[in-house]
Amino acid sequence: MDQEDRIALFLDYENLALGARDHHGGMPFDFRPIADALAERGRVVVRRAYADWSYFDEDRRMLTRSHVELIEIPQRMGASRKNAADIKMAVDAVELAFEREYISTFVICTGDSDFTPLVHKLRELNKRVIGVGVEKSTSALLPPACDEFLYYDRLEGVEIPAAPSRRGRPARLPSPEQQVEQEPEPQPAAEEPGRDVDTLAVLVAQTVAGLQVSSSGEVTASGLKRTLLRKDPTFSESDYGFRTFGELLRHLAGRNVIELAEGPAKGDPEVSLPEQGDREVAFALLRSVVSDLAGAEGAVALSGLKNQLRRARPDFSEKKLGYRSFLQFCKAAATSGVVELRWSPDDDDYLLTAKAP
């Protein structure tokens, strides 16, 4: 129990509730999906929500059942209740950060960029900060400031109502056979995550390569996940159709993007890039293409060479192999003795020469 993260939860309730209702056809806000997501991350010891509760009478009962402390910010004539709630919430969060050292994580539920300085201050105090907001009402400035950012719309248990169909010119009613054929139309949306897996593979390969260079020890799955969240606090494997991060890694290992081995702790495997296989095949491809293009001149310019490789192998991507650029890939090939790489001031470009196998 001592190893569990202690979490303090602060809800800018008006921002969340109105964001959900305005952008999702009047959908009522449900606190339970947030509580479930945080239960997976640690033990919530503080739950506070800030609003003028006379505007959210029904919501009060729902939050009270979830043991959320309701902080009343009444509306006053000539004053902004929004600013009053924001200031009170920020002051309480900073005060708690100083008074309760055992609280390691602060969850700020809002999409308002005004809370960005609070996030920076909490991280300066060595606190982990998780943000939660409705996607369409969240400022672009807030997610990058957090250690992790959860979009309320994507949380397990949030059911977004279907958008109402547009009414147009009356059309002929379809036959029963046509109605049956039209039912599977939503399928392309379900396939969308699969189309992003190639992009994800590139991101993971690049991240593992960077960690292997900068870290003296092994790259573990937990360390990789933390790094991916630092790069993009909104990252979630569920957006790509995977239930867990381990399932994602096993999928990429099956595609030979990464390799998995037993790690220092059970359930936390070591992640590495394949030392052989695809990389050696890519090096051989580079040597072959350079040799074919060299002709009498004996050297090929780096510019445009990548397109020549893709003509020979359309799925070629140096990023899938963990290299940040095509030049870095060619330098690695030169280090392995596959090609010779030199800078030519006359050509203002790198020149490559194939070496004998």
Salt bridges, closest charged atoms under 4 A:
GLU14 OE2 - ARG81 NH2 3.20
ASP36 OD1 - ARG32 NH1 3.54
GLU40 OE1 - ARG41 NH1 3.91
ASP57 OD2 - ARG61 NH1 3.67
GLU58 OE2 - ARG61 NH1 3.35
ASP59 OD2 - ARG21 NH2 3.00
GLU69 OE1 - ARG48 NE 3.47
ASP86 OD2 - LYS82 NZ 2.93
ASP92 OD2 - ARG48 NH1 3.90
ASP92 OD1 - LYS88 NZ 3.36
GLU99 OE1 - ARG100 NH1 3.72
ASP112 OD2 - LYS82 NZ 2.63
ASP114 OD2 - LYS82 NZ 3.76
GLU124 OE2 - LYS121 NZ 3.33
GLU135 OE2 - ARG154 NH2 2.80
ASP147 OD1 - ARG123 NH2 3.00
GLU148 OE2 - ARG41 NH2 2.80
GLU148 OE1 - ARG128 NH2 2.89
ASP153 OD2 - HIS24 NE2 2.47
ASP198 OD1 - ARG255 NH2 2.65
GLU237 OE1 - LYS225 NZ 3.21
ASP239 OD2 - ARG154 NH1 2.77
GLU247 OE1 - ARG243 NE 3.02
GLU275 OE1 - ARG279 NH2 3.92
GLU280 OE2 - ARG279 NH2 3.62
ASP315 OD1 - ARG313 NE 3.00
GLU318 OE2 - LYS306 NZ 3.00
GLU318 OE2 - LYS319 NZ 3.23
